[in-house]
Amino acid sequence: MTQTHQLAAVRPQQTRGFAWGRLGHWAKEQYPLYILIALLIIAGFATDAFFTQRNLTNVILQVSVIGIVTLAQFLVVLTGGIDISVGSVVGLAGVLSTGLFSGASVPVAILVAVGVGAMVGAINGYLVAFRGLEAFIVTLGMLALARGLVYAYTEGIPVIPAAENFRSIATSTVLGFPVIGLLWLGLALVLAFIVRRTVFGRRIYAVGSNKEAARASGVPVKSTILGVYILAGILVGFAGFLLASRVGVGTPTAGSLYELDAIAAVVIGGASLAGGKGRVFGAVVGTLIFAVITNLLVLLNVSTYLQDAFRGALILVAVVLTTVHFAKRKKAQQLV
């Protein structure tokens, strides 16, 4: 056998070994997925009502809006920032989409909600990127401002849209699967492509990993951060419309505490609050983990107060697991 034939015989074995190595590495990183699978098994044994079609549909309806908000939070966290105004912006986008122009047109309502989200994102991004302010402080102020505008606009009264088909998007199904769930998963796929396969996505990871190194490499750090906040705002605004569409009215309290759920889902999904680490798949899984736990507690008739305690405990566990995980990875890299 010639040397060329020997190399040709070895190359497929090396390719298979590389593929199995990548699969093994991926499997080691998927602890959030294992948590979700364990929760699904526990839920199935705990109550017969969990895996019914009606309950699973309700889970998708409940998780889709916060799932889109989590995608927005994920983008911001990748840059090393944080956005605690997302819940209030959901409420603001929801009431304005139903109230402006009397909510007589669904396309116009969507444009209003997305426009509100983009404007808020642009303000947050400008103050963080170009004025050098801390993301936490900026978005804390925006949280209070947006919620205040919601109450000022509604005076505490739900806003009813005039369009008869206002609820159609959030209540329709395709082959029994809610359209709102398809929108969430579709946006997740688009976002995954953006952050993994585009120049803009690579810049986001570079900025989150080390801003100074990214700037020295020619990455436009400020415009990248601004773009991230605007894109996140668009997602949050759209989520606000979907929530109003699902409920049928723009409620002043809509989106309350969504920021906590979104941050927790991002963290338990494996992202680092320091920035530069995380996957969209993990954010989706983290969202589902919280949805399953919340739904299971409701089915088991657990007190609302204890539900809040469970969610708080899960957030702490998520932070600890993520910290330990990244510490082990860093130590392994140092040894290599």
KAKAMO-V625654 format. One record per run of one state. SS is the DSSP state (H for helix, E for strand, C for the rest). FROM is the first residue (numbers start at 1). TO is the last residue. If there is no record, write none. Layout:
{{SS:FROM:TO} {SS:FROM:TO}}
//
This chain:
{{C:1:2} {H:3:29} {C:30:30} {H:31:46} {C:47:52} {H:53:78} {C:79:85} {H:86:103} {C:104:105} {H:106:129} {C:130:134} {H:135:154} {C:155:158} {E:159:160} {C:161:167} {H:168:171} {C:172:172} {E:173:174} {C:175:176} {E:177:178} {H:179:197} {C:198:198} {H:199:209} {C:210:210} {H:211:216} {C:217:220} {H:221:247} {C:248:248} {E:249:250} {C:251:257} {H:258:268} {C:269:279} {H:280:299} {C:300:303} {H:304:335} {C:336:336}}
//
